[in-house]
Each structure stands twice: as C-alpha cells, then as structure tokens.
Amino acid sequence: MLLFLDVDGTLLPFGAAGPYPLYEPAFPPTGPVTGHSLPGAVTGHPLLARVDPALGARLTSLGCELVWATTWGVDANTVLAPWLGLPRLPLVDWPDSDDEERSGLHWKTRSLVSWAAGRPFVWVDDEIPDTDRAWVAARHPERALLHRVDHQVGLTEGDFAVLEEWLTGGGR
C-alpha cells in the first residue's frame, strides 16, 4: 500500500493564530553547529521545528510504502527525512503544466494516480477537494483514500485513527 505524503500543512502546520510547539530533531544533525539558537535553524528551514519528529515513527507504523508528494522535492529527503528519522523516500515528479487546475482537479491528482499504477493508495494532504475524490473513485481500479488534514494543526491522532481504520479494511 502506498502512502503519498504532503509536507506543508500536513507535517508542517501553518496559519494558526497562536504559537506552535517547537521540537528538536529525532536525530541531531552531524557536524559542527554554531550560532543557532532555534530548533530547526541548523537545517536551513526556520519552520521545520514545527514538525513533530515523532510523526516519523507514527507514519512508519502504518506499514505503508511512504512516498513524498510535495513541492519540497529532494529537500524532503535531505532536510525532512532525517528530522523525522525516516530513510530517503521516493518522490513524485510533478508535471510542469497547470492543466489540472483548469479541469477542476488538484494539480497533484493525475500524477498520484499515475504513480500508483493501479495499486491501492492513501494520499494525505491539506488541499484535497471532493472533486478529486470522485475523479479517483471513478478512474482508479483499487482502493484509494484521499485524506484531508487541517493545515493549521497538521497530522493529529484523529487523522491517524482514520488512516489506521481505512488501512485495516474498514474503508473503501
């Protein structure tokens, strides 16, 4: 089972009125670090400290093949994967065209269905409209869960409960 994973709004929450908790990485960076007082500053991404490193183990426990479905590109593997204690993950290459937005679909949808190549999958993102769920249900031959996360809080235990139930066969 594939699990396509977005970053911004999913692992990295944004847009809430109040401050976010700040975390230290699951595995401290190697090499000299000087002059950095904020968690995440050593990675070159000042908001990374909002990502709870415990999410790495939580995602791994789902038993899915994790795949980056984010605009972070290779930075997902060089910056975020070590923060979460994850190995390098495959990443989806995105088309250069914006035809999806004109068709009413999210720009990631067709690429993810193509990448899945008929295999069951879960897509976790903060930008999944109902039109995409209907399109995938009509065109993808296997089970697929398109799960939308609240971008202000990112992945929560409630989200993991939905994913776990669906993965154990409780959902179609």
C-alpha positions as CSV (number, residue, x, y, z in Angstrom):
1,M,0.0,0.0,0.0
2,L,1.3,3.4,-1.0
3,L,1.0,6.5,1.2
4,F,1.6,9.7,-0.6
5,L,2.6,12.4,1.9
6,D,2.5,16.1,1.5
7,V,4.6,18.4,3.8
8,D,3.3,21.9,4.0
9,G,0.1,21.9,6.1
10,T,0.3,18.2,6.7
11,L,3.6,17.6,8.5
12,L,4.4,21.3,8.8
13,P,1.4,23.2,10.2
14,F,0.8,26.8,9.3
15,G,-1.8,29.6,9.6
16,A,-2.9,29.2,13.2
17,A,-3.4,32.4,15.3
18,G,-1.3,31.1,18.3
19,P,2.2,29.9,18.6
20,Y,3.2,26.4,17.6
21,P,5.1,24.0,19.8
22,L,8.7,23.7,18.7
23,Y,10.5,20.3,18.5
24,E,14.1,19.1,18.4
25,P,15.0,16.6,15.5
26,A,14.6,12.9,16.1
27,F,18.3,12.5,15.2
28,P,20.5,15.5,15.9
29,P,22.5,16.7,12.8
30,T,26.0,15.6,12.4
31,G,28.9,18.0,12.0
32,P,29.6,21.4,13.7
33,V,26.7,23.6,14.5
34,T,27.4,27.1,15.7
35,G,25.3,30.2,16.3
36,H,21.9,28.6,16.1
37,S,19.5,29.1,19.0
38,L,16.3,27.8,17.5
39,P,15.4,24.2,16.8
40,G,15.3,23.7,13.0
41,A,17.7,26.6,12.4
42,V,20.5,24.2,11.7
43,T,18.6,22.7,8.8
44,G,18.2,26.0,7.0
45,H,14.5,25.8,7.2
46,P,13.2,28.1,10.1
47,L,9.8,26.5,10.3
48,L,11.0,22.9,10.5
49,A,10.9,23.0,14.3
50,R,7.1,22.9,14.0
51,V,7.3,19.3,12.7
52,D,6.9,16.8,15.4
53,P,9.7,14.2,14.9
54,A,7.5,11.5,16.5
55,L,5.5,11.6,13.2
56,G,8.2,9.7,11.5
57,A,7.7,6.6,13.7
58,R,4.0,7.1,13.6
59,L,4.0,7.1,9.8
60,T,6.3,4.1,9.6
61,S,4.0,2.2,12.0
62,L,1.2,2.4,9.4
63,G,3.0,-0.3,7.3
64,C,2.8,1.6,4.0
65,E,5.4,2.4,1.4
66,L,5.9,6.1,2.1
67,V,6.3,8.4,-0.9
68,W,6.8,12.2,-0.8
69,A,4.1,14.0,-2.6
70,T,5.3,17.5,-2.0
71,T,6.9,20.5,-3.8
72,W,9.8,20.2,-1.4
73,G,11.4,17.9,-3.9
74,V,14.8,16.5,-2.9
75,D,14.7,18.7,0.2
76,A,12.1,16.3,1.6
77,N,14.9,13.7,1.8
78,T,17.8,15.9,2.7
79,V,16.1,18.1,5.3
80,L,12.8,16.5,6.5
81,A,13.5,12.7,6.4
82,P,16.5,13.0,8.8
83,W,14.4,15.3,11.1
84,L,11.8,12.6,11.3
85,G,14.2,9.6,11.5
86,L,13.0,8.3,8.1
87,P,15.1,6.9,5.3
88,R,15.2,8.5,1.9
89,L,11.8,8.1,0.3
90,P,10.8,8.0,-3.3
91,L,9.3,11.3,-4.5
92,V,6.7,12.0,-7.1
93,D,7.9,14.2,-10.0
94,W,5.3,16.8,-10.9
95,P,4.3,18.0,-14.4
96,D,5.2,21.5,-15.5
97,S,1.7,22.1,-16.7
98,D,-1.2,23.7,-14.8
99,D,-3.9,21.9,-16.9
100,E,-5.3,20.2,-13.7
101,E,-6.4,23.4,-12.2
102,R,-8.4,24.3,-15.3
103,S,-10.0,20.9,-15.3
104,G,-11.2,21.4,-11.7
105,L,-8.8,18.8,-10.2
106,H,-6.0,19.4,-7.8
107,W,-2.7,19.6,-9.7
108,K,-1.3,16.5,-7.9
109,T,-4.2,14.2,-8.5
110,R,-3.5,12.7,-12.0
111,S,0.2,12.3,-11.2
112,L,-0.5,10.4,-8.0
113,V,-3.0,8.1,-9.7
114,S,-0.4,7.5,-12.5
115,W,2.4,6.9,-9.9
116,A,0.2,4.4,-8.1
117,A,-0.1,2.4,-11.3
118,G,-3.3,0.6,-10.2
119,R,-2.1,-0.1,-6.7
120,P,-4.1,0.9,-3.6
121,F,-3.0,4.2,-2.1
122,V,-3.6,6.8,0.6
123,W,-3.0,10.5,-0.1
124,V,-2.5,12.7,2.9
125,D,-2.6,16.4,2.1
126,D,-4.2,19.7,3.2
127,E,-5.6,20.5,-0.2
128,I,-7.9,17.7,-1.4
129,P,-11.3,18.8,-2.8
130,D,-14.3,16.5,-3.2
131,T,-14.0,16.6,-7.0
132,D,-10.7,14.7,-6.7
133,R,-12.2,12.0,-4.5
134,A,-15.0,11.5,-7.1
135,W,-12.5,11.5,-10.0
136,V,-10.2,9.0,-8.3
137,A,-13.1,6.7,-7.4
138,A,-14.3,6.7,-11.0
139,R,-10.9,6.1,-12.6
140,H,-8.7,4.2,-10.2
141,P,-9.2,0.4,-10.1
142,E,-8.1,-0.1,-6.5
143,R,-8.9,1.3,-3.1
144,A,-7.8,4.9,-2.5
145,L,-8.2,7.2,0.5
146,L,-7.8,10.9,-0.1
147,H,-7.5,12.2,3.4
148,R,-7.5,16.0,4.0
149,V,-5.6,17.3,7.0
150,D,-6.3,20.7,8.7
151,H,-3.3,22.8,7.7
152,Q,-3.4,24.8,11.0
153,V,-2.7,21.8,13.1
154,G,-1.2,19.2,10.7
155,L,-1.5,15.4,11.2
156,T,-3.2,14.5,14.5
157,E,-4.0,11.4,16.4
158,G,-7.5,11.7,14.9
159,D,-6.1,11.6,11.4
160,F,-4.0,8.6,12.3
161,A,-7.2,6.9,13.6
162,V,-8.9,7.4,10.2
163,L,-5.8,6.1,8.3
164,E,-5.5,3.1,10.5
165,E,-9.1,2.1,10.2
166,W,-9.1,2.5,6.5
167,L,-5.8,0.5,6.1
168,T,-7.2,-2.4,8.2
169,G,-10.1,-2.7,5.8
170,G,-12.7,-0.5,7.4
171,G,-13.0,1.8,4.4
172,R,-13.3,1.6,0.7
